[in-house]
Amino acid sequence: MLIGTIAQANAACNASLVQNLVGTTATFNTVNNAIQTAGAGSTRVIEESNPIMTKDFVPNRLTIFTDLNNKIKSLACN
């Protein structure tokens, strides 16, 4: 199990695989599916009313940007 965790942490994130989610609601299931599909090791959801985020670059992290209604506006690996 530890080997799988290490492999996932080092995996490359590919946001192009989840661009079809733009316009959908960022539910728990949608976010989890996005993580799996993009191959991300971690994620964060940033709502436009609270755009504060760290500036560190984490290549295997999927960042999901949402509007005030929790609709996905964009997704990026960073």
C-alpha positions as CSV (number, residue, x, y, z in Angstrom):
1,M,0.0,0.0,0.0
2,L,2.8,2.4,0.8
3,I,4.4,1.8,-2.6
4,G,1.1,2.8,-4.3
5,T,0.9,5.9,-2.2
6,I,4.4,6.9,-3.1
7,A,3.7,6.2,-6.8
8,Q,0.5,8.3,-6.7
9,A,2.4,11.2,-5.0
10,N,4.9,11.2,-7.8
11,A,2.4,10.7,-10.6
12,A,1.9,13.5,-13.2
13,C,-1.3,15.4,-13.1
14,N,-3.1,15.9,-16.5
15,A,-5.8,18.5,-16.3
16,S,-6.7,18.2,-20.0
17,L,-8.4,14.9,-19.1
18,V,-10.9,16.6,-16.9
19,Q,-11.8,19.7,-18.9
20,N,-15.2,18.2,-19.6
21,L,-16.1,19.0,-16.0
22,V,-16.2,22.8,-16.6
23,G,-19.7,23.9,-15.9
24,T,-20.6,21.0,-13.7
25,T,-21.1,21.3,-9.9
26,A,-18.1,20.5,-7.8
27,T,-19.6,17.8,-5.6
28,F,-17.7,15.4,-3.5
29,N,-18.0,12.7,-6.2
30,T,-17.2,15.0,-9.0
31,V,-14.0,16.2,-7.3
32,N,-12.9,12.6,-6.4
33,N,-13.6,11.5,-10.0
34,A,-11.5,14.4,-11.3
35,I,-8.6,13.5,-9.0
36,Q,-8.7,9.9,-10.3
37,T,-9.1,10.8,-13.9
38,A,-6.4,13.5,-13.9
39,G,-4.0,11.2,-12.0
40,A,-3.6,13.9,-9.3
41,G,-1.9,13.1,-6.0
42,S,-3.8,15.9,-4.2
43,T,-6.4,18.6,-4.9
44,R,-7.7,21.9,-3.8
45,V,-10.9,23.7,-4.6
46,I,-10.7,27.5,-4.8
47,E,-14.0,29.4,-4.8
48,E,-14.0,32.8,-6.5
49,S,-15.3,34.6,-3.4
50,N,-12.2,33.4,-1.5
51,P,-9.4,33.3,-4.1
52,I,-6.6,33.1,-1.5
53,M,-4.2,30.3,-2.3
54,T,-0.6,29.4,-1.8
55,K,1.8,30.2,-4.6
56,D,3.8,26.9,-4.3
57,F,3.9,24.8,-7.4
58,V,2.9,21.1,-6.8
59,P,2.9,19.4,-10.2
60,N,0.7,16.5,-9.1
61,R,-1.9,18.7,-7.5
62,L,-5.2,19.4,-9.3
63,T,-6.7,22.8,-8.6
64,I,-10.4,23.3,-9.2
65,F,-11.7,26.9,-9.5
66,T,-15.4,27.3,-8.9
67,D,-17.9,30.2,-9.0
68,L,-20.2,31.3,-6.2
69,N,-22.7,28.5,-7.2
70,N,-20.0,25.8,-6.9
71,K,-19.9,25.4,-10.6
72,I,-16.4,24.5,-12.0
73,K,-14.9,27.3,-13.9
74,S,-11.5,25.8,-14.7
75,L,-9.1,23.1,-13.6
76,A,-5.3,23.1,-13.6
77,C,-2.4,21.1,-12.4
78,N,-0.3,23.2,-10.1
